[in-house]
Amino acid sequence: MSDKPLLRIINLKKRFGDKVVLDGISFDLNKGETKVIIGPSGTGKSTLLKSINRLVVPDEGEIWLGDTEIVRCKNINAIRQQIGYVFQDFGLFNHLTALENVMIGLTKVKKIPKKEALERARYELNRVGLSGIEDLYPAQLSGGQKQRVAIARALAMDPKLMLFDEPTSALDPELIGEVLAVMQELAESNMTMLVVSHEMGFARSVSDEIIFIEDGKIVEQAPPEKMFKDPENPRTREFLFKLSELYGEG
């Protein structure tokens, strides 16, 4: 890993009306690392990811992707091409096949020739275990397959960083594993990933660090072993206990 973080968040603040959503968030993410963000609903986790991709503009603070500061960057499309974003609701185009969904960014944004885009799209679908479904439309796919198409589409753009916003929350329980398996393979291949998730088994086995956010602040951040076995903040312990009760993972 290089000494310089791939992603650096410095004192990020955002409010919507009277509600403070991000209240001085700061952390680094190095190349090849996976960090998992946990915390109660409505505490700024999704807003943080959206700020990194400039879908939300922070009120204060800095976000650095390598040598580029994102908050004040004029050419935000160039930044977005370097960041893969996987939403909880898939975000696929219903009128396009799985193959076309993966190809569209390559042909429309990167202006890659159709033949080359076709080959890349097939490669990425195969990479997420979906060879053979190229000609199916989203309505013909399971939730897990849709999410894997969304991951393949993001990967096809060859991003430096992948953002996952609760990628399994819209899935039936039996389909969650197939998406987490793809994400685990990505982590093992040194893809740099920032993941918002309630999947504690995934967080424990795959992440380099877990960040617990509540009320727009980082309550605690630590490697998974420390976070699960010996959290320093009583609130962290309480939250993890509640999650283990809900999801059966401790």
C-alpha positions as CSV (number, residue, x, y, z in Angstrom):
1,M,0.0,0.0,0.0
2,S,1.2,3.5,-0.7
3,D,1.7,5.9,2.2
4,K,-0.9,8.3,0.8
5,P,-4.6,7.3,1.3
6,L,-6.7,6.7,-1.8
7,L,-9.6,8.4,0.0
8,R,-9.3,11.0,2.7
9,I,-12.4,12.5,4.4
10,I,-11.6,15.6,6.5
11,N,-14.2,17.2,8.9
12,L,-17.2,16.5,6.8
13,K,-20.4,18.3,7.8
14,K,-23.9,18.3,6.3
15,R,-27.3,19.4,7.6
16,F,-30.7,19.2,6.0
17,G,-32.7,22.0,7.5
18,D,-32.4,21.8,11.3
19,K,-31.1,18.2,11.2
20,V,-27.3,17.7,11.4
21,V,-26.6,14.6,9.3
22,L,-22.8,14.6,9.2
23,D,-21.0,16.3,12.1
24,G,-17.3,16.3,11.5
25,I,-16.6,13.0,9.9
26,S,-12.9,12.2,9.3
27,F,-11.1,9.0,8.2
28,D,-8.7,7.6,5.6
29,L,-9.1,4.6,3.2
30,N,-5.9,3.2,1.8
31,K,-5.6,1.5,-1.6
32,G,-6.7,-2.2,-1.3
33,E,-8.6,-1.7,2.0
34,T,-12.2,-2.6,2.8
35,K,-13.9,-0.5,5.5
36,V,-17.4,-1.2,6.7
37,I,-19.6,1.5,8.1
38,I,-22.3,0.5,10.6
39,G,-24.8,2.4,12.6
40,P,-28.5,3.0,13.2
41,S,-30.7,4.1,10.3
42,G,-30.8,7.8,9.6
43,T,-27.4,8.6,11.1
44,G,-25.7,9.8,7.9
45,K,-24.2,6.7,6.5
46,S,-25.8,7.0,3.0
47,T,-25.3,10.8,3.0
48,L,-21.6,10.1,3.6
49,L,-21.4,7.8,0.5
50,K,-23.4,10.2,-1.6
51,S,-21.1,13.1,-0.6
52,I,-18.1,11.1,-1.8
53,N,-19.8,10.8,-5.2
54,R,-21.1,14.4,-5.0
55,L,-24.7,13.3,-5.2
56,V,-24.9,15.4,-2.0
57,V,-22.8,18.5,-1.6
58,P,-21.3,18.8,2.0
59,D,-21.6,22.1,3.9
60,E,-18.1,21.9,5.2
61,G,-15.0,19.7,4.9
62,E,-12.9,18.1,2.3
63,I,-13.0,14.8,0.4
64,W,-9.8,13.7,-1.4
65,L,-9.6,11.0,-4.0
66,G,-5.9,10.7,-4.5
67,D,-4.7,14.2,-5.4
68,T,-8.2,15.6,-6.3
69,E,-10.5,17.4,-3.9
70,I,-14.0,16.3,-4.7
71,V,-16.2,18.8,-2.9
72,R,-14.9,21.7,-5.0
73,C,-14.0,19.8,-8.1
74,K,-15.4,21.4,-11.3
75,N,-15.3,18.2,-13.5
76,I,-17.3,15.9,-11.2
77,N,-18.1,13.4,-14.1
78,A,-14.4,12.6,-14.3
79,I,-14.4,11.8,-10.6
80,R,-17.6,9.7,-10.9
81,Q,-15.9,7.6,-13.5
82,Q,-13.3,6.6,-11.0
83,I,-15.9,5.6,-8.3
84,G,-18.2,2.6,-8.6
85,Y,-21.5,3.0,-6.7
86,V,-23.8,0.1,-5.9
87,F,-27.2,1.2,-4.5
88,Q,-29.5,-0.9,-2.3
89,D,-32.3,-0.8,-5.0
90,F,-30.0,-1.9,-7.9
91,G,-30.6,1.1,-10.1
92,L,-30.8,-1.0,-13.3
93,F,-32.5,0.2,-16.5
94,N,-35.5,-2.0,-16.9
95,H,-35.7,-1.6,-20.7
96,L,-32.1,-2.9,-21.1
97,T,-30.9,-6.5,-20.9
98,A,-28.3,-7.4,-18.3
99,L,-25.6,-7.2,-20.9
100,E,-26.8,-3.8,-22.1
101,N,-27.0,-2.5,-18.5
102,V,-23.3,-3.3,-18.0
103,M,-22.3,-2.0,-21.5
104,I,-24.1,1.4,-21.3
105,G,-21.5,3.2,-19.2
106,L,-18.7,1.9,-21.4
107,T,-20.3,3.1,-24.7
108,K,-22.0,6.3,-23.5
109,V,-19.5,7.6,-21.0
110,K,-16.2,6.1,-21.9
111,K,-17.0,6.0,-25.6
112,I,-15.5,2.5,-26.0
113,P,-16.3,0.8,-29.3
114,K,-19.3,-1.5,-29.1
115,K,-17.4,-4.8,-29.8
116,E,-14.9,-4.0,-27.0
117,A,-17.6,-2.9,-24.6
118,L,-19.5,-6.2,-25.4
119,E,-16.4,-8.3,-24.5
120,R,-15.8,-6.3,-21.3
121,A,-19.4,-6.6,-20.2
122,R,-19.4,-10.4,-20.8
123,Y,-16.2,-10.6,-18.7
124,E,-17.7,-8.6,-15.8
125,L,-20.9,-10.6,-15.8
126,N,-18.9,-13.8,-15.7
127,R,-16.8,-12.4,-12.9
128,V,-19.9,-12.0,-10.7
129,G,-21.1,-15.5,-11.6
130,L,-23.8,-14.4,-14.2
131,S,-22.7,-15.9,-17.5
132,G,-25.7,-17.1,-19.4
133,I,-28.1,-14.4,-18.3
134,E,-26.8,-11.7,-20.7
135,D,-30.1,-11.5,-22.7
136,L,-32.5,-11.4,-19.7
137,Y,-34.1,-8.2,-18.6
138,P,-34.2,-7.0,-14.9
139,A,-37.8,-8.2,-14.5
140,Q,-36.6,-11.7,-15.3
141,L,-33.9,-11.7,-12.7
142,S,-33.9,-12.4,-8.9
143,G,-32.9,-9.7,-6.5
144,G,-29.5,-11.2,-6.0
145,Q,-28.9,-11.4,-9.8
146,K,-30.0,-7.8,-10.2
147,Q,-27.5,-6.7,-7.6
148,R,-24.7,-8.7,-9.2
149,V,-25.5,-7.0,-12.5
150,A,-25.2,-3.7,-10.8
151,I,-21.8,-4.7,-9.3
152,A,-20.7,-5.9,-12.8
153,R,-21.8,-2.5,-14.3
154,A,-19.8,-0.6,-11.7
155,L,-16.7,-2.8,-12.2
156,A,-16.8,-2.4,-15.9
157,M,-15.9,1.2,-15.5
158,D,-12.6,0.1,-13.9
159,P,-13.1,2.2,-10.8
160,K,-10.4,3.1,-8.2
161,L,-12.9,2.9,-5.4
162,M,-16.2,1.0,-4.9
163,L,-19.0,2.3,-2.7
164,F,-21.7,-0.1,-1.5
165,D,-24.8,1.4,0.1
166,E,-26.5,-1.5,2.0
167,P,-26.3,-3.7,-1.1
168,T,-28.1,-6.6,0.5
169,S,-30.9,-4.8,2.4
170,A,-33.5,-5.2,-0.4
171,L,-32.8,-8.9,-0.9
172,D,-34.5,-12.0,0.4
173,P,-32.3,-13.7,3.1
174,E,-31.4,-16.7,0.8
175,L,-30.1,-14.3,-1.9
176,I,-27.8,-12.3,0.4
177,G,-25.0,-14.8,0.3
178,E,-24.4,-14.7,-3.4
179,V,-23.9,-10.9,-3.3
180,L,-21.7,-11.0,-0.3
181,A,-19.6,-13.8,-1.9
182,V,-18.9,-11.5,-4.9
183,M,-18.0,-8.6,-2.5
184,Q,-15.7,-10.9,-0.6
185,E,-13.9,-11.9,-3.8
186,L,-13.5,-8.2,-4.7
187,A,-11.9,-7.5,-1.3
188,E,-9.6,-10.5,-1.7
189,S,-8.5,-9.1,-5.1
190,N,-7.5,-5.8,-3.3
191,M,-10.4,-3.7,-4.6
192,T,-10.7,-0.6,-2.4
193,M,-14.2,-0.7,-0.9
194,L,-16.3,1.4,1.4
195,V,-19.4,-0.6,2.5
196,V,-22.4,0.5,4.5
197,S,-23.9,-2.7,5.8
198,H,-25.7,-4.5,8.7
199,E,-24.1,-7.8,7.6
200,M,-21.8,-8.4,10.6
201,G,-20.5,-11.7,9.4
202,F,-19.2,-10.0,6.3
203,A,-17.9,-7.0,8.3
204,R,-16.0,-9.3,10.6
205,S,-14.5,-11.6,8.0
206,V,-13.7,-9.1,5.2
207,S,-13.2,-5.6,6.5
208,D,-9.8,-4.1,7.6
209,E,-11.7,-1.7,9.8
210,I,-15.2,-1.1,11.0
211,I,-16.5,2.5,11.5
212,F,-19.5,2.9,13.8
213,I,-21.4,6.2,13.1
214,E,-24.3,7.6,15.1
215,D,-25.9,11.0,15.0
216,G,-23.5,12.0,12.2
217,K,-20.4,11.4,14.3
218,I,-17.9,8.5,14.4
219,V,-18.4,6.8,17.8
220,E,-15.7,4.3,17.3
221,Q,-13.5,2.8,14.6
222,A,-11.3,-0.3,15.0
223,P,-10.3,-3.5,13.3
224,P,-13.1,-6.1,13.4
225,E,-11.5,-8.3,16.0
226,K,-11.2,-5.4,18.5
227,M,-14.7,-3.9,17.6
228,F,-16.5,-7.2,18.2
229,K,-14.5,-8.5,21.2
230,D,-13.5,-5.4,23.1
231,P,-15.2,-2.2,21.9
232,E,-14.2,0.9,23.9
233,N,-17.5,2.7,23.8
234,P,-20.5,1.3,25.7
235,R,-22.7,2.5,22.9
236,T,-20.8,0.4,20.4
237,R,-21.3,-2.7,22.6
238,E,-25.0,-2.0,22.9
239,F,-25.5,-1.5,19.1
240,L,-23.6,-4.7,18.2
241,F,-25.6,-6.6,20.8
242,K,-28.8,-5.4,19.3
243,L,-27.6,-6.3,15.8
244,S,-26.7,-9.8,17.0
245,E,-30.1,-10.3,18.4
246,L,-31.8,-9.1,15.2
247,Y,-29.6,-10.9,12.7
248,G,-28.3,-13.8,14.8
249,E,-24.7,-12.8,14.3
250,G,-22.3,-12.0,17.2
